[in-house]
């Protein structure tokens, strides 16, 4: 894929949310803290937070009028909480080696940093995406690659599907169906499946 990219640095990969129990169990062995967030008034969120409290989970909360965000210590005995209630998400994307509070998706990483990130992903476990400008595409906004492991990519977000995996190539909303985008797909040599809108 690097041969098709038109950027000097290596884009900073971003971990997508943990959507399956298998992903969480893998994360427990690699990460120490994750970020849980959700709509405070959505059905099922209150009992979920009560259950965490009953299990002795201590976390820092940030609450706005409708949003709940908490940094939570990862423990193996919490795996039975997956899948999470609808409207609740769990992210590891601000956890080293995938960055910290100041990291941005547009940052470039070194080859060594990328190797460290790949080493903690594990075999066919976590979802990850990274942006890149494709050589020959006139506008690189929203360009990149999405790797979905044990889930599938559906309308801009991953959905749990243990045992399923795929790689999505995004040319960006302005280049997807343009002549330049079609030429890029033709000339890339990639064998791709059915295009997905969005």
C-alpha positions in Angstrom: 0.0 0.0 0.0 2.9 2.3 0.7 3.8 2.3 -3.1 0.3 3.7 -3.8 0.5 6.5 -1.2 1.7 10.0 -2.0 3.1 11.1 1.4 6.6 11.3 2.8 5.8 10.2 6.3 3.8 7.2 7.6 0.3 8.2 8.7 -0.6 7.6 12.4 -2.9 4.5 12.6 -5.9 5.0 14.8 -7.5 2.1 16.7 -11.3 1.8 16.2 -13.6 1.0 19.0 -13.5 -2.4 20.8 -16.8 -4.1 19.7 -16.3 -7.8 20.5 -15.4 -9.8 23.6 -12.4 -11.2 21.8 -11.1 -7.8 21.0 -11.5 -6.8 24.7 -9.7 -9.9 26.0 -6.8 -9.2 23.6 -6.7 -5.5 24.8 -6.4 -6.6 28.4 -3.1 -8.3 27.7 -1.7 -5.2 25.9 -3.3 -2.1 27.3 -4.0 -0.9 30.8 -6.6 1.8 30.3 -9.4 2.4 27.8 -12.0 5.2 27.3 -15.7 4.4 27.6 -18.3 6.9 26.4 -22.0 7.1 25.8 -25.2 9.1 25.9 -25.9 9.5 29.6 -29.7 9.2 29.2 -29.8 6.3 26.7 -31.5 3.2 27.9 -29.1 0.6 29.4 -26.3 3.1 30.2 -27.3 3.6 33.8 -27.4 -0.1 34.7 -24.1 -0.6 32.9 -22.3 2.1 35.0 -24.0 0.7 38.1 -22.5 -2.7 37.3 -19.1 -1.3 36.9 -19.4 0.4 40.2 -20.5 -2.8 41.9 -17.4 -4.6 40.5 -15.2 -2.0 42.1 -14.1 -0.2 38.9 -12.7 3.3 39.7 -12.6 5.7 36.8 -12.5 9.4 36.1 -15.8 10.7 34.8 -16.3 13.7 32.5 -20.0 14.6 32.0 -21.6 17.2 29.8 -25.3 17.7 29.6 -25.8 14.5 27.6 -22.4 12.8 27.1 -20.6 10.5 29.5 -16.8 9.8 29.2 -14.7 7.8 31.6 -11.2 6.4 31.6 -11.4 2.8 32.9 -8.8 0.3 34.0 -8.9 -2.9 31.9 -9.5 -6.2 33.7 -10.1 -9.7 32.4 -13.3 -10.2 34.6 -15.1 -7.4 32.7 -15.1 -9.3 29.4 -18.6 -10.6 30.1 -19.9 -7.0 29.7 -19.4 -7.3 25.9 -21.1 -6.5 23.7 -21.7 -3.1 25.4 -25.1 -1.5 25.6 -26.3 0.3 22.5 -24.9 3.8 22.5 -21.9 3.0 24.6 -18.4 2.8 23.0 -15.0 1.7 24.2 -11.7 3.1 22.7 -8.0 2.4 23.0 -6.9 5.0 20.5 -5.3 7.4 23.1 -3.3 4.6 24.7 0.5 4.1 23.9 1.8 3.1 21.5 -1.2 4.5 19.6 -0.6 8.0 20.9 -1.8 10.1 23.9 -4.0 13.0 24.6 -2.1 15.2 22.1 -2.1 12.8 19.2 -4.0 13.6 16.1 -4.9 11.3 13.2 -2.9 13.5 10.8 0.3 12.9 12.7 3.1 11.0 10.9 4.8 8.1 12.7 8.2 6.6 12.2 8.8 3.0 10.8 9.8 2.0 14.4 6.6 3.4 15.9 4.5 1.7 13.2 6.3 -1.6 14.0 5.4 -1.2 17.7 1.8 -0.5 16.8 1.5 -3.5 14.5 3.1 -5.8 17.2 0.4 -5.0 19.8 -2.5 -5.4 17.4 -2.3 -9.2 17.5 -3.3 -11.7 14.9 -6.7 -10.9 13.4 -8.0 -9.1 16.5 -8.2 -5.3 16.5 -9.7 -2.8 14.1 -7.4 0.0 12.8 -7.6 2.8 10.3 -5.2 5.3 8.9 -5.4 8.1 6.5 -3.1 8.7 3.5 -3.1 10.7 0.3 -3.2 8.4 -2.6 -0.8 9.1 -5.5 -2.8 10.3 -8.5 -6.0 11.3 -6.7 -6.4 15.1 -6.8 -8.1 15.5 -3.4 -6.9 13.4 -0.4 -9.7 14.4 2.1 -11.0 11.3 3.8 -8.6 9.0 1.9 -7.2 6.0 3.8 -7.4 2.3 4.7 -9.7 0.6 7.2 -8.7 -2.8 8.5 -11.6 -4.6 10.2 -10.7 -7.7 12.2 -13.5 -9.8 13.9 -16.0 -7.2 12.6 -17.2 -5.7 9.4 -17.3 -2.1 8.1 -20.9 -0.9 7.7 -21.8 2.7 6.8 -18.8 4.4 8.4 -18.5 2.2 11.5 -17.4 -1.3 12.5 -20.0 -3.9 13.6 -19.1 -7.0 15.6 -18.7 -10.2 13.4 -16.3 -12.6 15.1 -14.3 -14.5 12.5 -14.9 -12.0 9.8 -12.2 -9.6 8.5 -11.7 -7.2 5.6 -9.7 -4.2 4.3 -11.5 -1.2 3.0 -9.8 1.4 0.7 -11.3 4.9 0.8 -10.5 7.3 -2.0 -12.3 10.2 -0.3 -15.8 11.5 -0.8 -14.7 13.9 -3.6 -12.7 11.4 -5.6 -14.7 8.1 -5.1 -16.7 8.3 -8.3 -14.6 10.9 -10.3 -12.7 10.0 -13.4 -9.5 10.3 -11.4 -10.8 7.9 -8.7 -11.9 5.4 -11.3 -8.5 5.6 -13.0 -6.7 5.1 -9.7 -8.7 2.0 -8.9 -8.1 0.6 -12.4 -4.3 1.4 -12.3 -3.7 0.3 -8.7 -3.8 -3.4 -9.5 -5.8 -4.1 -6.4 -8.5 -6.7 -6.5 -11.4 -5.0 -4.8 -15.0 -6.1 -4.0 -18.2 -4.2 -4.4 -18.0 -0.4 -3.8 -19.7 0.8 -0.6 -21.4 4.2 -0.5 -20.5 6.6 2.3 
